Amino acid sequence: MAMKKVSVTLDEKLVAEIKTQVGERGFSAYLNDALVRRRQRERFQKLERELTDEFGPIPDEVRARASVDWDELEP
């Protein structure tokens, strides 16, 4: 995958907290992963809106079965 260097402005305390966890060299990978996950969530939300428009709201029992604690899925 091609990578591009960019400049961003972030909360200083948040950056320090993350770098403490992942190290200086893991910071870019951490941010890239966060952006990928955010984009995936946005795509799922768009798909849900489209399906809801076409087929109606998702029944509560189906929504409950599909609900997952995503933190538990981490390796």
N, CA, C and O atoms as a GROMACS GRO file, in nm:
protein
  300
    1MET      N    1   0.085  -0.117   0.000
    1MET     CA    2   0.000   0.000   0.000
    1MET      C    3   0.089   0.124   0.000
    1MET      O    4   0.186   0.132   0.076
    2ALA      N    5   0.057   0.218  -0.085
    2ALA     CA    6   0.131   0.343  -0.090
    2ALA      C    7   0.096   0.427   0.033
    2ALA      O    8  -0.019   0.430   0.077
    3MET      N    9   0.194   0.493   0.085
    3MET     CA   10   0.173   0.578   0.203
    3MET      C   11   0.205   0.722   0.164
    3MET      O   12   0.284   0.747   0.073
    4LYS      N   13   0.142   0.818   0.234
    4LYS     CA   14   0.165   0.959   0.210
    4LYS      C   15   0.188   1.028   0.343
    4LYS      O   16   0.111   1.008   0.438
    5LYS      N   17   0.291   1.107   0.350
    5LYS     CA   18   0.321   1.182   0.471
    5LYS      C   19   0.233   1.307   0.472
    5LYS      O   20   0.224   1.379   0.373
    6VAL      N   21   0.169   1.332   0.587
    6VAL     CA   22   0.082   1.448   0.602
    6VAL      C   23   0.112   1.518   0.733
    6VAL      O   24   0.175   1.461   0.823
    7SER      N   25   0.068   1.640   0.743
    7SER     CA   26   0.083   1.716   0.866
    7SER      C   27  -0.056   1.736   0.926
    7SER      O   28  -0.149   1.778   0.856
    8VAL      N   29  -0.072   1.705   1.054
    8VAL     CA   30  -0.200   1.722   1.122
    8VAL      C   31  -0.178   1.790   1.257
    8VAL      O   32  -0.067   1.787   1.310
    9THR      N   33  -0.282   1.849   1.310
    9THR     CA   34  -0.275   1.911   1.441
    9THR      C   35  -0.364   1.829   1.535
    9THR      O   36  -0.482   1.810   1.509
   10LEU      N   37  -0.304   1.781   1.644
   10LEU     CA   38  -0.373   1.693   1.737
   10LEU      C   39  -0.358   1.743   1.880
   10LEU      O   40  -0.268   1.822   1.910
   11ASP      N   41  -0.446   1.697   1.966
   11ASP     CA   42  -0.441   1.730   2.108
   11ASP      C   43  -0.310   1.678   2.168
   11ASP      O   44  -0.280   1.559   2.159
   12GLU      N   45  -0.234   1.766   2.229
   12GLU     CA   46  -0.102   1.733   2.282
   12GLU      C   47  -0.106   1.619   2.385
   12GLU      O   48  -0.023   1.529   2.382
   13LYS      N   49  -0.201   1.625   2.476
   13LYS     CA   50  -0.210   1.522   2.580
   13LYS      C   51  -0.248   1.387   2.520
   13LYS      O   52  -0.197   1.283   2.563
   14LEU      N   53  -0.337   1.388   2.422
   14LEU     CA   54  -0.377   1.263   2.357
   14LEU      C   55  -0.258   1.201   2.283
   14LEU      O   56  -0.237   1.080   2.289
   15VAL      N   57  -0.182   1.283   2.213
   15VAL     CA   58  -0.063   1.234   2.141
   15VAL      C   59   0.034   1.171   2.240
   15VAL      O   60   0.086   1.062   2.215
   16ALA      N   61   0.060   1.238   2.350
   16ALA     CA   62   0.153   1.185   2.450
   16ALA      C   63   0.103   1.052   2.506
   16ALA      O   64   0.181   0.959   2.524
   17GLU      N   65  -0.027   1.043   2.533
   17GLU     CA   66  -0.085   0.920   2.587
   17GLU      C   67  -0.069   0.804   2.488
   17GLU      O   68  -0.030   0.694   2.526
   18ILE      N   69  -0.098   0.830   2.363
   18ILE     CA   70  -0.089   0.724   2.261
   18ILE      C   71   0.055   0.683   2.239
   18ILE      O   72   0.085   0.564   2.229
   19LYS      N   73   0.146   0.780   2.232
   19LYS     CA   74   0.287   0.747   2.210
   19LYS      C   75   0.344   0.668   2.328
   19LYS      O   76   0.432   0.585   2.310
   20THR      N   77   0.293   0.694   2.447
   20THR     CA   78   0.335   0.615   2.564
   20THR      C   79   0.294   0.470   2.545
   20THR      O   80   0.366   0.379   2.585
   21GLN      N   81   0.178   0.450   2.486
   21GLN     CA   82   0.126   0.315   2.465
   21GLN      C   83   0.193   0.244   2.349
   21GLN      O   84   0.230   0.127   2.361
   22VAL      N   85   0.209   0.312   2.235
   22VAL     CA   86   0.255   0.245   2.113
   22VAL      C   87   0.398   0.279   2.074
   22VAL      O   88   0.454   0.216   1.984
   23GLY      N   89   0.458   0.376   2.140
   23GLY     CA   90   0.593   0.417   2.105
   23GLY      C   91   0.593   0.516   1.990
   23GLY      O   92   0.494   0.532   1.918
   24GLU      N   93   0.705   0.582   1.975
   24GLU     CA   94   0.720   0.685   1.871
   24GLU      C   95   0.701   0.626   1.731
   24GLU      O   96   0.635   0.687   1.647
   25ARG      N   97   0.758   0.508   1.707
   25ARG     CA   98   0.753   0.449   1.573
   25ARG      C   99   0.618   0.385   1.540
   25ARG      O  100   0.588   0.362   1.423
   26GLY      N  101   0.537   0.356   1.642
   26GLY     CA  102   0.407   0.296   1.618
   26GLY      C  103   0.295   0.398   1.604
   26GLY      O  104   0.180   0.361   1.580
   27PHE      N  105   0.326   0.524   1.618
   27PHE     CA  106   0.224   0.628   1.620
   27PHE      C  107   0.151   0.639   1.486
   27PHE      O  108   0.028   0.645   1.483
   28SER      N  109   0.224   0.643   1.376
   28SER     CA  110   0.160   0.654   1.244
   28SER      C  111   0.070   0.535   1.216
   28SER      O  112  -0.041   0.551   1.165
   29ALA      N  113   0.116   0.415   1.249
   29ALA     CA  114   0.034   0.296   1.228
   29ALA      C  115  -0.093   0.303   1.312
   29ALA      O  116  -0.200   0.263   1.266
   30TYR      N  117  -0.082   0.352   1.434
   30TYR     CA  118  -0.197   0.366   1.522
   30TYR      C  119  -0.300   0.461   1.461
   30TYR      O  120  -0.419   0.431   1.457
   31LEU      N  121  -0.252   0.577   1.414
   31LEU     CA  122  -0.342   0.674   1.352
   31LEU      C  123  -0.405   0.618   1.225
   31LEU      O  124  -0.524   0.638   1.201
   32ASN      N  125  -0.326   0.550   1.143
   32ASN     CA  126  -0.379   0.492   1.020
   32ASN      C  127  -0.489   0.391   1.052
   32ASN      O  128  -0.594   0.390   0.987
   33ASP      N  129  -0.466   0.306   1.152
   33ASP     CA  130  -0.566   0.208   1.192
   33ASP      C  131  -0.694   0.277   1.242
   33ASP      O  132  -0.804   0.233   1.210
   34ALA      N  133  -0.678   0.384   1.319
   34ALA     CA  134  -0.794   0.458   1.369
   34ALA      C  135  -0.875   0.518   1.254
   34ALA      O  136  -0.998   0.516   1.257
   35LEU      N  137  -0.806   0.570   1.153
   35LEU     CA  138  -0.875   0.627   1.038
   35LEU      C  139  -0.945   0.520   0.956
   35LEU      O  140  -1.056   0.542   0.906
   36VAL      N  141  -0.882   0.405   0.940
   36VAL     CA  142  -0.945   0.294   0.868
   36VAL      C  143  -1.073   0.251   0.939
   36VAL      O  144  -1.176   0.233   0.875
   37ARG      N  145  -1.067   0.236   1.070
   37ARG     CA  146  -1.184   0.195   1.148
   37ARG      C  147  -1.296   0.300   1.140
   37ARG      O  148  -1.413   0.265   1.127
   38ARG      N  149  -1.259   0.426   1.147
   38ARG     CA  150  -1.359   0.534   1.137
   38ARG      C  151  -1.427   0.529   1.001
   38ARG      O  152  -1.549   0.540   0.992
   39ARG      N  153  -1.348   0.510   0.895
   39ARG     CA  154  -1.405   0.506   0.760
   39ARG      C  155  -1.496   0.385   0.744
   39ARG      O  156  -1.602   0.395   0.681
   40GLN      N  157  -1.458   0.270   0.799
   40GLN     CA  158  -1.542   0.151   0.793
   40GLN      C  159  -1.676   0.177   0.863
   40GLN      O  160  -1.781   0.140   0.812
   41ARG      N  161  -1.670   0.239   0.980
   41ARG     CA  162  -1.791   0.269   1.055
   41ARG      C  163  -1.882   0.361   0.974
   41ARG      O  164  -2.004   0.341   0.971
   42GLU      N  165  -1.825   0.463   0.909
   42GLU     CA  166  -1.904   0.554   0.826
   42GLU      C  167  -1.969   0.479   0.710
   42GLU      O  168  -2.085   0.506   0.677
   43ARG      N  169  -1.898   0.386   0.648
   43ARG     CA  170  -1.954   0.308   0.538
   43ARG      C  171  -2.069   0.218   0.586
   43ARG      O  172  -2.171   0.206   0.519
   44PHE      N  173  -2.051   0.156   0.703
   44PHE     CA  174  -2.158   0.073   0.759
   44PHE      C  175  -2.282   0.158   0.791
   44PHE      O  176  -2.394   0.114   0.767
   45GLN      N  177  -2.261   0.276   0.845
   45GLN     CA  178  -2.373   0.364   0.877
   45GLN      C  179  -2.447   0.405   0.750
   45GLN      O  180  -2.570   0.411   0.749
   46LYS      N  181  -2.374   0.434   0.644
   46LYS     CA  182  -2.435   0.469   0.516
   46LYS      C  183  -2.517   0.351   0.462
   46LYS      O  184  -2.630   0.368   0.416
   47LEU      N  185  -2.458   0.231   0.468
   47LEU     CA  186  -2.529   0.112   0.423
   47LEU      C  187  -2.656   0.089   0.505
   47LEU      O  188  -2.760   0.056   0.449
   48GLU      N  189  -2.646   0.108   0.635
   48GLU     CA  190  -2.764   0.091   0.721
   48GLU      C  191  -2.874   0.189   0.682
   48GLU      O  192  -2.991   0.151   0.675
   49ARG      N  193  -2.838   0.315   0.656
   49ARG     CA  194  -2.937   0.415   0.613
   49ARG      C  195  -3.003   0.374   0.481
   49ARG      O  196  -3.125   0.383   0.466
   50GLU      N  197  -2.922   0.328   0.386
   50GLU     CA  198  -2.975   0.287   0.256
   50GLU      C  199  -3.070   0.168   0.270
   50GLU      O  200  -3.177   0.165   0.209
   51LEU      N  201  -3.031   0.069   0.351
   51LEU     CA  202  -3.116  -0.049   0.369
   51LEU      C  203  -3.243  -0.014   0.446
   51LEU      O  204  -3.350  -0.068   0.416
   52THR      N  205  -3.232   0.074   0.543
   52THR     CA  206  -3.349   0.118   0.618
   52THR      C  207  -3.446   0.193   0.527
   52THR      O  208  -3.567   0.175   0.537
   53ASP      N  209  -3.392   0.277   0.440
   53ASP     CA  210  -3.478   0.349   0.345
   53ASP      C  211  -3.551   0.252   0.254
   53ASP      O  212  -3.668   0.273   0.220
   54GLU      N  213  -3.483   0.145   0.214
   54GLU     CA  214  -3.543   0.050   0.120
   54GLU      C  215  -3.635  -0.052   0.186
   54GLU      O  216  -3.741  -0.085   0.133
   55PHE      N  217  -3.594  -0.102   0.305
   55PHE     CA  218  -3.666  -0.215   0.366
   55PHE      C  219  -3.732  -0.181   0.500
   55PHE      O  220  -3.800  -0.266   0.557
   56GLY      N  221  -3.713  -0.062   0.550
   56GLY     CA  222  -3.769  -0.024   0.679
   56GLY      C  223  -3.669  -0.044   0.791
   56GLY      O  224  -3.559  -0.095   0.770
   57PRO      N  225  -3.708  -0.004   0.912
   57PRO     CA  226  -3.616  -0.012   1.026
   57PRO      C  227  -3.576  -0.155   1.060
   57PRO      O  228  -3.650  -0.250   1.035
   58ILE      N  229  -3.459  -0.167   1.118
   58ILE     CA  230  -3.409  -0.298   1.162
   58ILE      C  231  -3.485  -0.334   1.290
   58ILE      O  232  -3.489  -0.256   1.384
   59PRO      N  233  -3.546  -0.453   1.293
   59PRO     CA  234  -3.618  -0.495   1.415
   59PRO      C  235  -3.524  -0.499   1.537
   59PRO      O  236  -3.407  -0.534   1.525
   60ASP      N  237  -3.578  -0.463   1.653
   60ASP     CA  238  -3.498  -0.458   1.775
   60ASP      C  239  -3.427  -0.590   1.804
   60ASP      O  240  -3.311  -0.591   1.846
   61GLU      N  241  -3.496  -0.704   1.782
   61GLU     CA  242  -3.433  -0.834   1.812
   61GLU      C  243  -3.316  -0.862   1.719
   61GLU      O  244  -3.218  -0.924   1.760
   62VAL      N  245  -3.324  -0.818   1.596
   62VAL     CA  246  -3.212  -0.836   1.501
   62VAL      C  247  -3.097  -0.744   1.541
   62VAL      O  248  -2.982  -0.786   1.541
   63ARG      N  249  -3.129  -0.620   1.574
   63ARG     CA  250  -3.026  -0.525   1.617
   63ARG      C  251  -2.955  -0.576   1.742
   63ARG      O  252  -2.833  -0.563   1.752
   64ALA      N  253  -3.028  -0.635   1.836
   64ALA     CA  254  -2.967  -0.688   1.959
   64ALA      C  255  -2.872  -0.804   1.928
   64ALA      O  256  -2.765  -0.813   1.988
   65ARG      N  257  -2.911  -0.892   1.834
   65ARG     CA  258  -2.823  -1.004   1.797
   65ARG      C  259  -2.697  -0.956   1.728
   65ARG      O  260  -2.591  -1.017   1.743
   66ALA      N  261  -2.708  -0.846   1.654
   66ALA     CA  262  -2.593  -0.795   1.579
   66ALA      C  263  -2.503  -0.707   1.665
   66ALA      O  264  -2.391  -0.675   1.624
   67SER      N  265  -2.550  -0.667   1.781
   67SER     CA  266  -2.473  -0.579   1.868
   67SER      C  267  -2.353  -0.654   1.924
   67SER      O  268  -2.366  -0.765   1.975
   68VAL      N  269  -2.237  -0.590   1.914
   68VAL     CA  270  -2.114  -0.653   1.958
   68VAL      C  271  -2.031  -0.551   2.037
   68VAL      O  272  -2.032  -0.432   2.005
   69ASP      N  273  -1.963  -0.596   2.136
   69ASP     CA  274  -1.866  -0.511   2.205
   69ASP      C  275  -1.736  -0.523   2.125
   69ASP      O  276  -1.662  -0.620   2.142
   70TRP      N  277  -1.708  -0.426   2.041
   70TRP     CA  278  -1.595  -0.434   1.948
   70TRP      C  279  -1.461  -0.445   2.021
   70TRP      O  280  -1.367  -0.501   1.965
   71ASP      N  281  -1.451  -0.395   2.141
   71ASP     CA  282  -1.325  -0.405   2.216
   71ASP      C  283  -1.291  -0.552   2.244
   71ASP      O  284  -1.174  -0.587   2.256
   72GLU      N  285  -1.393  -0.636   2.257
   72GLU     CA  286  -1.370  -0.778   2.285
   72GLU      C  287  -1.314  -0.851   2.164
   72GLU      O  288  -1.261  -0.961   2.178
   73LEU      N  289  -1.326  -0.792   2.045
   73LEU     CA  290  -1.279  -0.858   1.923
   73LEU      C  291  -1.131  -0.833   1.897
   73LEU      O  292  -1.073  -0.895   1.808
   74GLU      N  293  -1.069  -0.743   1.972
   74GLU     CA  294  -0.927  -0.712   1.952
   74GLU      C  295  -0.841  -0.834   1.984
   74GLU      O  296  -0.871  -0.908   2.078
   75PRO      N  297  -0.735  -0.855   1.907
   75PRO     CA  298  -0.645  -0.970   1.932
   75PRO      C  299  -0.570  -0.956   2.063
   75PRO      O  300  -0.491  -1.044   2.098
   0.00000   0.00000   0.00000
